[in-house]
């Protein structure tokens, strides 16, 4: 995975995307997330796989534009969720602090 991240960062740098406006990159992230949703809605596994990859690429670039990297962001996120408790509600995991009493 580390090698692929480096390749994506190199690709973005060669195209000067690494210094572009990160708010525009966020629009690309949302666009690709929409394609993932469409693939799920259609039950299109190939498009789902491609879409997840595209989301990952856009996030690698977004992190890069903000002097971060995907690996560090993932480590931080996992450290936050690792001990998290909660429960499934209508097919979605809801963390304990977001569950309403009653």
C-alpha positions as CSV (number, residue, x, y, z in Angstrom):
1,X,0.0,0.0,0.0
2,X,2.8,2.4,0.8
3,X,4.2,2.0,-2.7
4,X,0.9,2.8,-4.3
5,X,0.5,5.9,-2.1
6,X,4.0,7.1,-3.2
7,X,3.0,6.4,-6.9
8,X,-0.2,8.4,-6.5
9,X,1.7,11.3,-4.8
10,X,4.2,11.3,-7.7
11,X,1.5,11.3,-10.3
12,X,-0.2,14.2,-8.5
13,X,3.1,16.1,-8.3
14,X,3.9,15.6,-11.9
15,X,0.5,17.2,-12.8
16,X,0.9,19.9,-10.1
17,X,-2.3,18.8,-8.4
18,X,-0.3,18.6,-5.2
19,X,-0.3,22.4,-4.9
20,X,-3.9,23.0,-6.2
21,X,-6.7,24.4,-4.1
22,X,-7.7,21.6,-1.7
23,X,-11.3,22.8,-1.6
24,X,-11.5,21.9,-5.3
25,X,-9.9,18.5,-4.5
26,X,-12.6,18.0,-1.9
27,X,-15.2,18.4,-4.7
28,X,-13.5,15.5,-6.5
29,X,-13.7,13.4,-3.3
30,X,-17.4,14.0,-3.1
31,X,-17.9,13.3,-6.8
32,X,-16.1,10.0,-6.5
33,X,-18.1,9.1,-3.3
34,X,-21.2,9.8,-5.4
35,X,-20.0,7.3,-7.9
36,X,-19.5,4.7,-5.1
37,X,-23.1,5.3,-4.0
38,X,-24.4,4.8,-7.5
39,X,-22.4,1.6,-7.9
40,X,-23.9,0.3,-4.7
41,X,-27.4,1.3,-5.7
42,X,-27.0,-0.6,-9.0
43,X,-25.3,-3.6,-7.5
44,X,-22.3,-3.0,-9.9
45,X,-19.3,-4.6,-8.2
46,X,-16.8,-3.6,-10.8
47,X,-17.8,0.1,-10.6
48,X,-17.8,-0.1,-6.8
49,X,-14.2,-1.4,-6.8
50,X,-13.2,1.3,-9.2
51,X,-15.0,4.0,-7.2
52,X,-13.4,3.0,-3.9
53,X,-10.1,3.2,-5.6
54,X,-10.9,6.6,-7.0
55,X,-12.0,7.8,-3.6
56,X,-8.7,6.6,-2.2
57,X,-6.7,8.4,-4.8
58,X,-8.6,11.7,-4.2
59,X,-8.1,11.4,-0.5
60,X,-4.3,10.7,-0.9
61,X,-4.1,13.9,-3.0
62,X,-6.3,15.9,-0.5
63,X,-4.0,14.8,2.4
64,X,-0.9,15.7,0.3
65,X,-2.3,19.2,-0.5
66,X,-2.6,19.8,3.3
67,X,0.9,18.5,4.2
68,X,-0.4,15.2,5.5
69,X,-0.5,11.7,4.2
70,X,-3.1,9.0,4.0
71,X,-1.2,6.6,6.2
72,X,-0.8,9.1,9.1
73,X,-4.5,10.1,8.8
74,X,-5.6,6.4,8.9
75,X,-3.4,5.8,12.0
76,X,-5.0,8.8,13.7
77,X,-8.5,7.7,12.8
78,X,-7.9,4.1,13.9
79,X,-6.5,5.2,17.3
80,X,-9.8,7.1,17.8
81,X,-12.1,4.3,16.9
82,X,-10.1,1.3,18.2
83,X,-11.7,1.3,21.6
84,X,-15.0,2.8,20.6
85,X,-18.2,1.1,21.8
86,X,-21.6,1.4,20.3
87,X,-24.2,-0.6,18.5
88,X,-25.7,-1.3,15.1
89,X,-28.9,0.8,14.5
90,X,-30.7,0.1,11.2
91,X,-27.5,-1.4,9.7
92,X,-25.3,1.5,10.8
93,X,-22.7,1.4,13.6
94,X,-23.5,4.3,16.0
95,X,-20.9,5.2,18.6
96,X,-22.1,5.2,22.3
97,X,-21.7,8.9,22.7
98,X,-24.2,9.5,19.8
99,X,-26.8,7.0,21.0
100,X,-29.9,8.7,22.5
101,X,-31.1,7.5,25.8
102,X,-34.6,5.9,25.8
